[in-house]
Amino acid sequence: MNIKKLQSLILLLVAGSWLSAEEPFTVSRAIQKAWTDQAGLKAGQAMVESRQAEADGYRDLRLPTLTLSAQGVRTNEPMMAFGMKLNEARIGIADFNPLSLNHPDPIGAYGGSAVIQQSLYTGGRIGAARRAGDFMFQAEQASQERRKQETAQMVVEAYFGAQVAEQALKWVDDTRQWIQGLEDFVGARVQQGLMLESELQRLKAFHAQTDAQKADVVKRVRSARSGLGLLTGSGPVEGPLATSLDPGPPTGVRGTAFRGDLVAADLQARAASEGAKAAKGSVFPEVGLEVGAGTLHQSWSEKGNWTWAAVGMKWKVFSAPDQAKAKAARAQERAAADMRTFKQQQAEHEVRVAREGVLAAEARYVAATESLTAAEESKRLREARHREGLTPLIEVLDAEAAVQGAHTLILQSLFELRVSRASLDLATGNPIEGVNP
């Protein structure tokens, strides 16, 4: 064996071992993949980071502000010229000459200053803004958790929707094989003169109808896998879906756990309350401290330096825009409180509807199972009687249609049961399919 063939064999063995070690694509893995790879959830996480940066900015409002400035100037304006000489500490007797004071020669200077400003009292605005920023950040985090759970519920629907379509495709293929066998049997009887040609033509028409049904089901399979890939942040999902459609025995009553949207609504209401406090604080005086140092140079050796420190108060006794902002903030506070109440009522409604949906889906599944058993037994009897010439073909085809309908009903009831349980988990705030964010 030459070197190239040996290298190719090694690559094939490595690729085969990697494929065999690949995890089966379970619904849990699909949910986790959506949480990490879906662009929509990545955008939501970016919003969380944005809110965190805003909250950090509000916290930093209590820190002092440092301002540095630099300037260069040349002028013969009398007051500025005299002031610049004074700041440069080079005023002499000649500078008080009226001629020099009224018509100074142009002078130039350069310098700079550093100023530190610290708010001492702001009427509670800074503290309220900081708390509001923290609440909005926490609310966005809770909203992101809710978005993840909503995505998980959609993944469950798409995942098992693809399984339903694939199972329907399998049953269509089984029906086609059954029709082919029956068509061969009827064709032989027609050649023997024991059956009419119309019976064979009826079977061929039924065969063509089944082929058209298969094409429709294939389209649904591809669409479902493409939708699942969109939710998981990838292209159309390939390979087998490992989680069974059957959800297992009924589960107990789920208690209400963490619901991100309710937590977010509560935090948003608290943030609006703090925002109203911050707006109200604008009617109070503001006290601040300012410390600074400056210098002005004519040359490196001829310069003046100075410092200052001041405590001052500023009070907007009346400001129509600030009054309007405070009124708007109070309205937003009421709106957020009412929205929190509505969200709670909506959640209670969703829990009731979801529980009823689970019970209805379980009942439909039991009924569908019994219908399938009856339809299969009827088909078996009619097919046996038809082979003996005691039953017309139309009754056999009707029995097959009944079996197909029962299969469809079972698939639909299983799908609805799986999705309704996921909806109940979403409504009660429990982990969907047992997967935690």
Secondary structure by P-SEA (a helix, b strand, c coil): ccaaaaaaaaaaaaaaaaaaacccccaaaaaaaaacccaaaaaaaaaaaaaaaaaaaaaaccbbbbbbbbbccccccaaaaaaaaaaaccccccccccccccccccccccccbbbbbbbccccaaaaaaaaaaaaaaaaaaaaaaaaaaaaaaaaaaaaaaaaaaaaaaaaaaaaaaaaaaaaaaaaaaaaaccccaaaaaaaaaaaaaaaaaaaaaaaaaaaaaaaaaaaacccccccccccccccccccccccccccaaaaaaaaaaaaaaaaaaaaaaccbbbbbbbbbcccccccccccccccccccccccccccaaaaaaaaaaaaaaaaaaaaaaaaaaaaaaaaaaaaaaaaaaaaaaaaaaaaaaaaaaaaaaaaaaaaaccccaaaaaaaaaaaaaaaaaaaaaaaaaaaaaaaaaaaaccccccccc
